[in-house]
Amino acid sequence: MKTCYSFLCILLFSSCGHYVQVAKVNVDRTNLASTFARSPDPDQAAPSVGEKLYVSWSLPFSLQPQDHQIVLSVVYKDLTEEKKTYPLEHRLGVISFPLLDKKFDDTKGFFAYQALLVDKEEKVIDKWEHQMWIKVIH
């Protein structure tokens, strides 16, 4: 029985995945709770339109959150770039990076993105890249 618990713990706590992940969602009227609840909502008349990136992280116990940060690099469809750094305070978390309304219209949306988990010395611990990730040559 003790062997079963040990095996289960190894399966649950082994590092078989990424520490950082990114998901992109489209934002429109269907994202409003009032759409599903069929309740009155002033945002239904002019809902935000665009895209959002959700960057999530889950650090193992061997890494201290305060010693790490997420570096999010984005390339827009107009080939402009943006980079943001997020210091970590917790072992688990999610960051929302919205691209809505006028900025969405100006940039035409996300082309590619990369999220890096780096330590204090900026050594890359883990990364998540969009399949079209490129470095734009200027």
C-alpha positions in Angstrom: 0.0 0.0 0.0 2.9 2.4 0.8 4.3 1.7 -2.7 1.0 2.8 -4.3 1.0 6.1 -2.4 4.6 6.7 -3.3 3.8 6.0 -7.0 0.8 8.3 -6.9 2.8 11.1 -5.4 5.5 10.7 -8.0 2.9 10.9 -10.7 1.2 14.0 -9.2 4.3 16.0 -8.4 6.6 15.1 -11.2 7.7 17.9 -13.6 6.1 16.5 -16.7 4.9 19.8 -18.2 5.7 23.4 -18.5 5.9 25.8 -15.6 4.4 28.6 -17.8 1.6 28.4 -20.4 -0.2 30.9 -22.6 -3.8 30.7 -24.0 -5.3 33.2 -26.5 -9.0 33.9 -26.5 -11.1 36.1 -28.7 -13.1 38.8 -27.0 -16.6 39.8 -28.2 -20.2 39.9 -27.1 -20.2 36.2 -26.4 -17.7 36.7 -23.6 -20.1 38.7 -21.5 -21.9 36.9 -18.7 -25.1 38.7 -19.6 -25.1 36.9 -22.9 -25.6 33.6 -21.2 -27.7 34.9 -18.3 -29.9 36.9 -20.7 -29.8 39.8 -18.2 -29.7 43.5 -18.9 -26.2 44.8 -19.5 -25.1 48.2 -20.9 -22.0 46.5 -22.4 -24.2 44.5 -24.8 -24.8 47.7 -26.8 -21.1 48.2 -27.5 -19.1 45.3 -26.3 -15.3 45.2 -26.3 -13.8 43.5 -29.3 -10.3 42.0 -29.5 -8.1 39.3 -28.1 -6.7 38.4 -24.7 -3.7 36.4 -23.7 -3.8 34.5 -20.4 -0.4 33.6 -19.1 -0.5 31.0 -16.3 2.3 29.6 -14.2 2.8 26.9 -11.7 6.1 26.7 -10.0 7.5 23.6 -8.3 8.6 23.8 -4.6 12.2 24.0 -5.7 11.7 27.5 -7.2 10.9 30.5 -5.1 8.3 32.8 -6.7 10.0 36.1 -5.6 13.2 35.0 -7.3 11.5 34.7 -10.7 9.5 36.8 -13.2 7.5 36.3 -16.4 8.7 38.1 -19.5 5.9 38.3 -22.1 6.9 39.3 -25.6 4.2 40.0 -28.3 4.4 40.5 -32.0 1.3 42.1 -33.5 0.0 41.5 -37.0 1.3 44.9 -38.1 4.8 43.6 -36.9 5.1 46.0 -34.0 6.4 44.5 -30.8 5.7 44.9 -27.1 7.4 43.4 -24.1 6.2 43.3 -20.5 7.7 41.9 -17.3 5.7 40.6 -14.4 7.3 39.8 -11.1 5.9 36.8 -9.4 4.6 36.8 -5.8 2.8 33.4 -5.7 3.6 29.9 -6.8 0.5 29.7 -8.9 -1.1 32.5 -10.9 -2.6 33.9 -14.1 -2.0 37.2 -15.9 -4.4 38.7 -18.4 -2.9 40.7 -21.3 -5.8 42.3 -23.2 -5.7 43.7 -26.7 -9.0 45.5 -27.1 -10.9 48.0 -29.1 -8.7 50.8 -30.6 -5.4 49.1 -30.0 -6.8 45.9 -31.5 -8.0 47.9 -34.6 -4.5 49.6 -34.9 -2.4 46.4 -34.5 -4.9 44.0 -36.3 -4.4 41.4 -33.4 -1.7 39.1 -32.1 0.6 37.5 -34.6 2.8 35.6 -32.2 3.8 35.6 -28.5 6.4 34.2 -26.2 6.3 33.9 -22.4 9.6 33.3 -20.5 10.0 32.3 -16.9 13.4 33.8 -15.9 15.3 34.0 -12.6 17.1 37.0 -11.1 20.1 36.5 -13.4 17.6 36.4 -16.4 18.4 32.8 -17.0 15.5 31.1 -18.8 13.9 28.4 -16.7 11.0 27.6 -19.0 9.3 29.1 -22.1 6.1 28.9 -24.0 6.1 30.0 -27.6 3.4 30.4 -30.1 4.0 28.2 -33.1 4.6 31.2 -35.3 7.0 32.9 -32.8 9.6 35.0 -34.6 12.0 37.8 -33.7 11.2 40.7 -35.9 14.4 42.0 -37.7 14.4 45.8 -37.8 
